[in-house]
Amino acid sequence: MKTLLLALLFVICSTVVAQDQTYIQCGQLLDVATGEVHSQKTVVVQGDTIIDIMDGWRVPSGEVTVINLQDKLVMPGWIDMHVHLEHQSSPTSYLDRFKIEPEMYGIQAYAYGTKTLMAGFTTVRDLGGSGANNALRDAVKKGLVDGPRIYSVRKSIAITGGHADPTNGRTLKLQGKPNYQNGVCDSPEECAKAVRWQVKNGADWIKITATGGVLSVAKDGDGPAFSEEELAAIVATARDRGVQVAAHAHGKEGMLRAVQAGIKTIEHGTYMDEEVMREMKRMNCYYIPTITAGWAVGQNAKKDGYYPEVVRPKAARIGPLIQDTFAKAYAFGVPIGFGTDAGVFDHGMNAKEFELMFEAGMPVIEAIQAATIVNAKILRAEDEFGQIKKGLSADIIAVDPASLENPALLMNVPFVMKEGAVYKND
């Protein structure tokens, strides 16, 4: 009798475990660590974790979920290192900031985050908002809403009048007195305070605007912003608080200062030259190109009334240059991640970046590696996600196998799983 009871208990426990498992039958499986594509594999997911990868299309016994992706190329969920989930560019964007209530930014961030997840991006780094980006991050973590895994900088840090000074373009009466709590600082001491303030209020990363910017209501589009002393204070303070720093940068001088100060990622990098490239390789600083944003602002600059007149010439001049810069940086061997600046263009179009990277000379598999294993490494999360590997998070997507020759097909992602939950299965 005792033996029979033990046997029954074993069967019951085995059934409970099996019911929690999902078998994903992959026509092709991309190993982003090696760049190799393997045929007929089965990925086994239990809970939120990949527990096995088996040869062949396995059909398990028992009550388990089987997902047939036998005609698809399966790979890890993508990571976009540069998004702005709270907003999306439009001809009314500059006026909207005076009309939209703060609560609406949270609703917009949720809507745009959902679009991003459905496009195959299971993780994003939000590089600047109002704080609603942090709220969405936390809501997703708690399972209150659907969305990608989010790393947030909360609010970008700028000098007075620099790109990301929130009072640019306002009358004196409306400017108030922006300070480090608003992300505006003008000395090493204030810069250290600004970093501490953002981390205190939940920032996962720090973002600074090391040069002027294209879309800010200010004439300067690429001049240097922070001094070397200010940059040193930012990087040292961030390091002490256990976070890394990203730098928006278009012009060479501000970019070079940022790289030499120990910034981890350079965003945009428009006027990068070989001196900057050498320093980036020496400092192991990653380039996040955002080619799609450059492409989009170049297109929008042609439209009358889309941008304010102070912005339009900057957009027309700087935007179209980024793809050429990327081509030179790739050929030079600069470490490259994947990021789009979604929000400057429509959310959900993030995969356009693959096509533009390919046009500039990067093979599709390398672009996918940048959006998976490389970005996970930059985030210091390579032991958590970024590969389809036993023990890692079950962030899994599927695309047309022809995508490796035609990256435009990556804009259509019929299957999305994040942390073991299926969000899309067309």
Secondary structure as UniProt FT lines:
FT   HELIX           2..19
FT   STRAND          21..31
FT   TURN            32..35
FT   STRAND          36..46
FT   TURN            47..48
FT   STRAND          49..55
FT   STRAND          65..76
FT   STRAND          78..83
FT   TURN            85..86
FT   TURN            91..92
FT   HELIX           93..96
FT   TURN            97..99
FT   HELIX           102..118
FT   TURN            119..120
FT   STRAND          121..126
FT   HELIX           132..141
FT   TURN            142..143
FT   STRAND          149..152
FT   STRAND          157..158
FT   TURN            160..161
FT   TURN            163..164
FT   TURN            166..169
FT   HELIX           172..175
FT   HELIX           180..182
FT   HELIX           188..200
FT   TURN            201..202
FT   STRAND          206..209
FT   HELIX           228..240
FT   TURN            241..242
FT   STRAND          245..249
FT   HELIX           252..261
FT   STRAND          265..268
FT   TURN            270..271
FT   HELIX           274..283
FT   STRAND          286..288
FT   HELIX           291..300
FT   TURN            301..302
FT   TURN            304..305
FT   TURN            309..311
FT   HELIX           312..318
FT   HELIX           319..321
FT   HELIX           322..332
FT   TURN            347..348
FT   TURN            350..351
FT   HELIX           352..359
FT   TURN            360..361
FT   HELIX           364..369
FT   HELIX           370..374
FT   HELIX           375..378
FT   TURN            379..380
FT   TURN            382..384
FT   TURN            390..391
FT   STRAND          396..399
FT   HELIX           401..404
FT   HELIX           407..411
FT   STRAND          415..418
FT   TURN            419..420
FT   STRAND          421..425
//
